[in-house]
């Protein structure tokens, strides 16, 4: 039996509110870097480097038949 689960109006409203908040934060972050993604990501990489915590570098890893993205 395939029972459809239909969200309530309250659940939809909460989801919409969360999405609006996420988009607001994204827009503010983008504006703070003058909508320059290269600059935003360069700063994020620098913060990550300064944190001293390990991170995954997908450019150094590749699965068979899949090559890493080029810059």
DSSP file (Angstrom, degrees, kcal/mol; ACC not computed):
  #  RESIDUE AA STRUCTURE BP1 BP2  ACC     N-H-->O    O-->H-N    N-H-->O    O-->H-N    TCO  KAPPA ALPHA  PHI   PSI    X-CA   Y-CA   Z-CA
    1    1 A X              0   0    0      0, 0.0     2,-0.9     0, 0.0     0, 0.0   0.000 360.0 360.0 360.0 129.5    0.0    0.0    0.0
    2    2 A X        -     0   0    0      2,-0.0     2,-0.5     0, 0.0     0, 0.0  -0.831 360.0-171.1-102.9  95.8    1.4    3.4   -1.0
    3    3 A X        -     0   0    0     -2,-0.9     2,-0.4     1,-0.0     0, 0.0  -0.760  17.2-136.2 -88.8 127.1    0.0    5.9    1.5
    4    4 A X        -     0   0    0     -2,-0.5     2,-0.7     1,-0.0    -2,-0.0  -0.655   9.0-145.5 -82.3 136.0    0.7    9.5    0.6
    5    5 A X        -     0   0    0     -2,-0.4     2,-0.6     2,-0.0    -1,-0.0  -0.908  15.5-165.7-102.4 116.4    1.9   11.7    3.4
    6    6 A X        -     0   0    0     -2,-0.7     2,-0.0     1,-0.0    -2,-0.0  -0.894  18.0-127.2-105.7 123.3    0.6   15.2    3.0
    7    7 A X        -     0   0    0     -2,-0.6     2,-0.1     1,-0.1    -2,-0.0  -0.353  25.9-116.3 -67.3 147.9    2.2   17.9    5.1
    8    8 A X     >  -     0   0    0      1,-0.1     4,-2.2    -2,-0.0     5,-0.2  -0.327  26.6-107.0 -75.9 165.2   -0.2   20.1    7.1
    9    9 A X  H  > S+     0   0    0      1,-0.2     4,-2.4     2,-0.2     5,-0.1   0.870 122.4  54.1 -61.3 -36.5   -0.5   23.8    6.4
   10   10 A X  H  > S+     0   0    0      2,-0.2     4,-2.5     1,-0.2    -1,-0.2   0.916 107.7  49.3 -63.9 -43.6    1.5   24.5    9.6
   11   11 A X  H  > S+     0   0    0      1,-0.2     4,-2.3     2,-0.2    -2,-0.2   0.893 112.3  48.2 -63.0 -40.1    4.3   22.2    8.4
   12   12 A X  H  X S+     0   0    0     -4,-2.2     4,-2.6     2,-0.2    -1,-0.2   0.914 111.3  50.6 -65.2 -42.9    4.4   24.0    5.1
   13   13 A X  H  X S+     0   0    0     -4,-2.4     4,-2.2     2,-0.2    -2,-0.2   0.908 111.3  47.4 -62.6 -43.3    4.4   27.4    6.8
   14   14 A X  H  X S+     0   0    0     -4,-2.5     4,-2.4     2,-0.2    -1,-0.2   0.919 112.1  50.2 -64.3 -43.7    7.3   26.4    9.1
   15   15 A X  H  X S+     0   0    0     -4,-2.3     4,-2.5     1,-0.2    -2,-0.2   0.907 110.4  50.1 -61.4 -42.1    9.2   25.1    6.1
   16   16 A X  H  X S+     0   0    0     -4,-2.6     4,-2.5     2,-0.2    -1,-0.2   0.901 110.0  50.7 -62.2 -41.0    8.6   28.3    4.2
   17   17 A X  H  X S+     0   0    0     -4,-2.2     4,-2.1     2,-0.2    -2,-0.2   0.910 110.6  48.8 -64.1 -42.2    9.8   30.3    7.1
   18   18 A X  H  X S+     0   0    0     -4,-2.4     4,-2.5     2,-0.2    -2,-0.2   0.929 111.9  49.0 -63.1 -45.7   13.0   28.3    7.4
   19   19 A X  H  X S+     0   0    0     -4,-2.5     4,-2.7     1,-0.2     5,-0.2   0.900 109.2  52.2 -62.5 -40.6   13.7   28.6    3.7
   20   20 A X  H  X S+     0   0    0     -4,-2.5     4,-2.3     1,-0.2    -1,-0.2   0.910 110.7  48.5 -61.3 -40.8   13.1   32.4    3.8
   21   21 A X  H  X S+     0   0    0     -4,-2.1     4,-2.4     2,-0.2    -2,-0.2   0.912 111.2  49.5 -65.3 -43.1   15.6   32.6    6.7
   22   22 A X  H  X S+     0   0    0     -4,-2.5     4,-2.5     1,-0.2    -2,-0.2   0.928 113.0  46.7 -61.4 -45.6   18.2   30.5    4.8
   23   23 A X  H  X S+     0   0    0     -4,-2.7     4,-2.6     2,-0.2    -1,-0.2   0.880 110.4  53.3 -65.7 -37.2   17.8   32.7    1.7
   24   24 A X  H  X S+     0   0    0     -4,-2.3     4,-2.3    -5,-0.2    -2,-0.2   0.936 111.8  44.9 -62.0 -46.1   18.1   35.9    3.8
   25   25 A X  H  X S+     0   0    0     -4,-2.4     4,-2.7     2,-0.2     5,-0.2   0.911 113.1  51.1 -63.7 -43.3   21.4   34.7    5.3
   26   26 A X  H  X S+     0   0    0     -4,-2.5     4,-2.6     1,-0.2    -2,-0.2   0.917 111.1  48.2 -60.1 -44.0   22.7   33.6    1.9
   27   27 A X  H  X S+     0   0    0     -4,-2.6     4,-2.5     2,-0.2    -1,-0.2   0.898 112.2  48.7 -65.1 -40.6   21.8   37.0    0.4
   28   28 A X  H  X S+     0   0    0     -4,-2.3     4,-2.1     2,-0.2    -2,-0.2   0.919 112.8  47.8 -65.1 -43.0   23.5   38.8    3.3
   29   29 A X  H  X S+     0   0    0     -4,-2.7     4,-0.7     2,-0.2    -2,-0.2   0.931 113.0  48.2 -63.4 -45.6   26.6   36.7    3.0
   30   30 A X  H ><>S+     0   0    0     -4,-2.6     5,-3.3     1,-0.2     3,-1.1   0.920 111.8  49.6 -60.7 -44.4   26.8   37.2   -0.7
   31   31 A X  H ><5S+     0   0    0     -4,-2.5     3,-2.0     1,-0.3    -1,-0.2   0.849 101.7  62.6 -64.3 -34.4   26.3   40.9   -0.4
   32   32 A X  H 3<5S+     0   0    0     -4,-2.1    -1,-0.3     1,-0.3    -2,-0.2   0.721 109.1  42.1 -66.5 -18.3   29.1   41.1    2.2
   33   33 A X  T X<5S-     0   0    0     -3,-1.1     3,-1.7    -4,-0.7    -1,-0.3   0.066 120.9-108.2-110.0  21.0   31.5   39.9   -0.5
   34   34 A X  T < 5 -     0   0    0     -3,-2.0    -3,-0.2     1,-0.3    -2,-0.1   0.841  68.9 -67.2  54.4  35.7   30.0   42.1   -3.2
   35   35 A X  T 3 <S+     0   0    0     -5,-3.3     2,-0.9     1,-0.2    -1,-0.3   0.760  97.1 144.0  57.9  28.9   28.5   38.9   -4.7
   36   36 A X    <>  -     0   0    0     -3,-1.7     4,-2.4    -6,-0.4    -1,-0.2  -0.837  30.2-173.4-100.9  98.7   32.0   37.7   -5.6
   37   37 A X  H  > S+     0   0    0     -2,-0.9     4,-2.8     1,-0.2     5,-0.3   0.854  83.0  56.9 -63.5 -36.1   32.0   34.0   -5.2
   38   38 A X  H  > S+     0   0    0      1,-0.2     4,-2.1     2,-0.2    -1,-0.2   0.935 111.1  43.7 -59.8 -45.0   35.7   33.6   -5.7
   39   39 A X  H  > S+     0   0    0      2,-0.2     4,-2.3     1,-0.2    -2,-0.2   0.910 113.2  51.6 -65.7 -43.6   36.4   36.0   -2.9
   40   40 A X  H  X S+     0   0    0     -4,-2.4     4,-2.1     1,-0.2    -2,-0.2   0.934 114.3  42.5 -59.7 -47.8   33.8   34.4   -0.6
   41   41 A X  H  X S+     0   0    0     -4,-2.8     4,-2.7     2,-0.2    -1,-0.2   0.837 110.3  56.2 -72.1 -32.2   35.3   30.9   -1.1
   42   42 A X  H  X S+     0   0    0     -4,-2.1     4,-2.1    -5,-0.3    -1,-0.2   0.928 110.5  45.8 -62.3 -43.3   38.9   32.2   -0.8
   43   43 A X  H  X S+     0   0    0     -4,-2.3     4,-2.7     2,-0.2    -2,-0.2   0.895 111.7  51.7 -65.8 -39.9   38.0   33.6    2.6
   44   44 A X  H  X S+     0   0    0     -4,-2.1     4,-2.3     2,-0.2    -2,-0.2   0.914 110.2  48.7 -63.3 -42.1   36.2   30.4    3.6
   45   45 A X  H  X S+     0   0    0     -4,-2.7     4,-2.5     2,-0.2    -1,-0.2   0.894 111.3  50.6 -64.0 -38.5   39.2   28.3    2.6
   46   46 A X  H  X S+     0   0    0     -4,-2.1     4,-2.7     2,-0.2    -2,-0.2   0.921 110.2  48.6 -65.9 -43.3   41.5   30.7    4.6
   47   47 A X  H  X S+     0   0    0     -4,-2.7     4,-1.4     1,-0.2    -2,-0.2   0.907 112.2  50.1 -61.3 -40.4   39.2   30.4    7.7
   48   48 A X  H  X S+     0   0    0     -4,-2.3     4,-0.7     2,-0.2     5,-0.4   0.915 111.2  48.3 -63.6 -43.4   39.3   26.6    7.3
   49   49 A X  H >< S+     0   0    0     -4,-2.5     3,-1.0     1,-0.2    -2,-0.2   0.923 111.6  49.4 -62.7 -45.2   43.1   26.6    7.0
   50   50 A X  H 3< S+     0   0    0     -4,-2.7    -1,-0.2     1,-0.2    -2,-0.2   0.762  98.4  68.8 -66.4 -24.9   43.5   28.9   10.1
   51   51 A X  H 3< S-     0   0    0     -4,-1.4    -1,-0.2    -5,-0.2    -2,-0.2   0.803  91.9-144.3 -66.0 -27.7   41.1   26.6   12.1
   52   52 A X    <<  +     0   0    0     -3,-1.0     2,-0.2    -4,-0.7    -1,-0.1   0.441  54.5 132.0  77.5  -1.9   43.7   23.8   12.1
   53   53 A X        -     0   0    0     -5,-0.4    -1,-0.3     1,-0.1    -2,-0.1  -0.567  65.1-102.6 -82.7 147.7   41.0   21.3   11.9
   54   54 A X        -     0   0    0     -2,-0.2     2,-0.3    -3,-0.1    -1,-0.1  -0.347  42.6-174.4 -67.1 149.4   41.3   18.5    9.3
   55   55 A X        -     0   0    0     -3,-0.1     2,-0.4    -2,-0.0    -1,-0.0  -0.956  27.6-105.1-141.0 161.3   39.2   18.9    6.1
   56   56 A X        -     0   0    0     -2,-0.3     2,-0.7     2,-0.0     3,-0.1  -0.727  23.9-160.6 -88.4 132.2   38.5   16.8    3.1
   57   57 A X    >>  -     0   0    0     -2,-0.4     3,-1.2     1,-0.1     4,-0.6  -0.908   6.1-173.7-113.8 102.2   40.1   17.8   -0.1
   58   58 A X  T 34 S+     0   0    0     -2,-0.7     3,-0.2     1,-0.3    -1,-0.1   0.681  79.7  68.9 -71.5 -16.9   38.2   16.3   -3.0
   59   59 A X  T 34 S+     0   0    0      1,-0.2    -1,-0.3     9,-0.1     9,-0.2   0.789 101.1  47.3 -70.7 -25.6   40.8   17.5   -5.5
   60   60 A X  T <4 S+     0   0    0     -3,-1.2     2,-0.4     8,-0.0    -1,-0.2   0.617 109.5  62.5 -88.8 -13.5   43.3   15.0   -4.1
   61   61 A X     <  +     0   0    0     -4,-0.6     2,-0.4    -3,-0.2    -5,-0.0  -0.891  60.4 171.6-111.8 140.4   40.8   12.2   -4.1
   62   62 A X        -     0   0    0     -2,-0.4     2,-0.2     5,-0.1     5,-0.1  -0.987  25.1-133.1-147.1 142.8   39.2   10.7   -7.2
   63   63 A X    >   -     0   0    0     -2,-0.4     3,-2.7     1,-0.1     2,-0.0  -0.521  51.8 -72.7 -86.2 159.9   37.1    7.7   -7.7
   64   64 A X  T 3  S+     0   0    0      1,-0.3    -1,-0.1    -2,-0.2     3,-0.1  -0.295 121.8   7.0 -55.1 124.4   37.8    5.3  -10.6
   65   65 A X  T 3  S+     0   0    0      1,-0.2     2,-0.5    -3,-0.1    -1,-0.3   0.394 109.7  99.0  84.7  -3.3   36.8    7.0  -13.8
   66   66 A X    <   -     0   0    0     -3,-2.7     2,-0.3     0, 0.0    -1,-0.2  -0.967  56.8-159.2-119.7 121.5   36.0   10.4  -12.2
   67   67 A X        -     0   0    0     -2,-0.5     3,-0.1    -5,-0.1    -5,-0.1  -0.726  28.1 -99.8 -99.0 151.0   38.6   13.1  -12.3
   68   68 A X        -     0   0    0     -2,-0.3    -9,-0.1    -9,-0.2    -1,-0.1  -0.223  47.1 -91.6 -64.1 155.2   38.7   16.1   -9.9
   69   69 A X        -     0   0    0      1,-0.1     2,-0.3     2,-0.0    -1,-0.1  -0.397  38.6-128.9 -68.0 143.2   37.3   19.4  -11.0
   70   70 A X              0   0    0      1,-0.1    -1,-0.1    -3,-0.1    -3,-0.0  -0.658 360.0 360.0 -89.4 149.2   39.7   21.8  -12.6
   71   71 A X              0   0    0     -2,-0.3    -1,-0.1     0, 0.0    -2,-0.0   0.453 360.0 360.0 -79.6 360.0   39.9   25.4  -11.4
